[in-house]
Amino acid sequence: MAISKLILVAMVFFSLLVVHLVEADNQVVVNKDATKSSYTPKLDCGAACEARCRLASRQKICKRACGTCCARCNCAPPGTSGNLELCPCYFAMTTHGGKRKCP
């Protein structure tokens, strides 16, 4: 009789342990999905700056400045000029002299 009670208690304990592990595993999967959805993919700055600087008279300087700004902000405004409101970080970067750094 004592052995059957011991087996019953062990089975209940084991069942609770399995349920707890399954619940914990489900929480980990949910947290992984949450981090994946907030992940922002890295922008291809080379292609973005190539498009941004295609009409510039000094393309090498434009691409270098644009590449630096794009790498720091992970964005580059579309078009060859303007549209800076679409990338506030890009717009806010300035040189030591206070001029806008990003083309």
C-alpha positions as CSV (number, residue, x, y, z in Angstrom):
1,M,0.0,0.0,0.0
2,A,2.8,2.4,0.9
3,I,4.6,1.6,-2.4
4,S,1.5,2.4,-4.5
5,K,1.1,5.7,-2.7
6,L,4.7,6.5,-3.3
7,I,4.4,5.7,-7.0
8,L,1.2,7.8,-7.2
9,V,2.9,10.8,-5.6
10,A,5.9,10.3,-7.9
11,M,3.7,10.2,-11.0
12,V,1.8,13.4,-10.0
13,F,5.1,15.1,-9.3
14,F,6.5,14.0,-12.7
15,S,3.3,15.2,-14.4
16,L,3.6,18.6,-12.8
17,L,7.2,18.8,-13.8
18,V,6.4,18.0,-17.5
19,V,3.6,20.6,-17.5
20,H,5.9,23.2,-16.1
21,L,8.6,22.5,-18.6
22,V,6.1,22.7,-21.5
23,E,4.8,26.0,-20.2
24,A,8.4,27.3,-19.9
25,D,9.2,26.2,-23.4
26,N,6.2,28.0,-24.8
27,Q,7.2,31.2,-23.1
28,V,10.7,31.0,-24.6
29,V,9.2,30.5,-28.1
30,V,6.9,33.6,-27.6
31,N,9.8,35.7,-26.5
32,K,11.9,34.7,-29.5
33,D,9.1,35.6,-31.8
34,A,8.8,39.0,-30.1
35,T,12.5,39.8,-30.6
36,K,12.4,38.7,-34.3
37,S,9.5,41.1,-35.0
38,S,11.4,44.1,-33.5
39,Y,14.6,43.3,-35.4
40,T,15.3,45.9,-38.1
41,P,17.3,44.5,-41.0
42,K,20.6,46.2,-41.9
43,L,20.2,48.6,-44.9
44,D,22.4,48.1,-47.9
45,C,24.1,51.5,-47.6
46,G,26.2,51.0,-50.7
47,A,23.2,50.8,-52.9
48,A,21.2,53.5,-51.1
49,C,24.1,55.9,-51.3
50,E,24.8,55.0,-54.9
51,A,21.2,56.1,-55.7
52,R,21.4,59.1,-53.4
53,C,24.6,60.5,-55.0
54,R,24.1,59.6,-58.6
55,L,23.6,63.2,-59.7
56,A,26.2,64.7,-57.4
57,S,29.1,66.7,-59.0
58,R,31.5,65.2,-56.5
59,Q,30.3,61.6,-56.3
60,K,33.2,60.2,-54.3
61,I,32.8,62.7,-51.5
62,C,29.1,62.3,-51.6
63,K,29.2,58.5,-51.3
64,R,31.8,58.6,-48.5
65,A,29.7,61.1,-46.4
66,C,26.4,59.3,-47.2
67,G,28.0,55.9,-46.3
68,T,29.1,57.2,-42.9
69,C,25.7,58.7,-42.2
70,C,23.9,55.6,-43.4
71,A,26.0,53.2,-41.3
72,R,25.4,55.3,-38.2
73,C,21.6,55.8,-38.8
74,N,20.8,52.6,-40.7
75,C,18.8,54.7,-43.2
76,A,19.3,57.0,-46.1
77,P,16.6,59.2,-47.6
78,P,15.2,58.2,-51.0
79,G,15.9,60.4,-54.0
80,T,18.9,62.4,-55.0
81,S,18.2,65.3,-52.6
82,G,15.7,66.4,-49.9
83,N,13.4,63.9,-48.2
84,L,15.4,64.4,-45.0
85,E,12.3,64.2,-42.8
86,L,12.1,60.5,-43.6
87,C,15.4,59.9,-41.8
88,P,15.7,62.3,-38.8
89,C,19.1,60.8,-37.6
90,Y,20.6,61.4,-41.1
91,F,19.3,65.0,-41.1
92,A,20.6,65.8,-37.6
93,M,24.2,64.8,-38.2
94,T,26.5,67.8,-38.5
95,T,30.2,68.5,-39.0
96,H,32.4,70.2,-36.4
97,G,31.6,73.5,-38.1
98,G,27.9,73.0,-37.7
99,K,27.1,72.2,-41.3
100,R,25.0,69.2,-42.3
101,K,27.2,66.2,-42.7
102,C,25.0,64.0,-44.8
103,P,24.2,64.8,-48.5
